Amino acid sequence: MGDRSPKSVQKQASQKQSRANDSNSKKQALITSQQATKAKAAANKKK
């Protein structure tokens, strides 16, 4: 059986949240870079 002390449960929860935040920030960075690329392409088309 695993350790079910409150400290252990809290640690696991914070690690899970940290992984989720890391994943979300990577997704957001990717979206931002894609938007910047599209904006540059649109600006170049206008010229």
C-alpha positions as CSV (number, residue, x, y, z in Angstrom):
1,M,0.0,0.0,0.0
2,G,1.1,3.6,-0.6
3,D,1.7,6.3,2.0
4,R,-1.5,8.1,2.7
5,S,-0.3,10.6,5.2
6,P,-1.7,14.1,4.7
7,K,1.8,15.3,3.8
8,S,2.2,12.7,1.2
9,V,-1.2,13.4,-0.3
10,Q,-0.4,17.1,-0.4
11,K,2.9,16.5,-2.1
12,Q,1.4,14.3,-4.8
13,A,-1.3,16.9,-5.4
14,S,1.2,19.7,-5.8
15,Q,3.4,17.6,-8.1
16,K,0.3,16.8,-10.3
17,Q,-0.6,20.5,-10.4
18,S,2.9,21.5,-11.3
19,R,3.0,19.0,-14.2
20,A,-0.4,20.4,-15.4
21,N,0.9,24.0,-15.2
22,D,4.1,23.1,-17.0
23,S,2.0,21.4,-19.8
24,N,-0.3,24.3,-20.1
25,S,2.5,26.9,-20.3
26,K,4.2,24.8,-23.0
27,K,0.9,24.8,-25.0
28,Q,0.4,28.5,-24.5
29,A,4.0,29.2,-25.7
30,L,3.3,27.1,-28.8
31,I,0.1,28.9,-29.5
32,T,1.7,32.3,-29.0
33,S,4.6,31.5,-31.4
34,Q,2.1,30.2,-34.0
35,Q,0.1,33.4,-33.7
36,A,3.2,35.5,-34.1
37,T,4.2,33.6,-37.2
38,K,0.7,34.1,-38.7
39,A,0.8,37.8,-37.9
40,K,4.2,38.2,-39.6
41,A,2.9,36.4,-42.7
42,A,-0.1,38.6,-42.8
43,A,2.0,41.7,-42.4
44,N,4.3,40.6,-45.2
45,K,1.3,40.0,-47.5
46,K,0.1,43.5,-47.0
47,K,3.4,45.0,-48.2
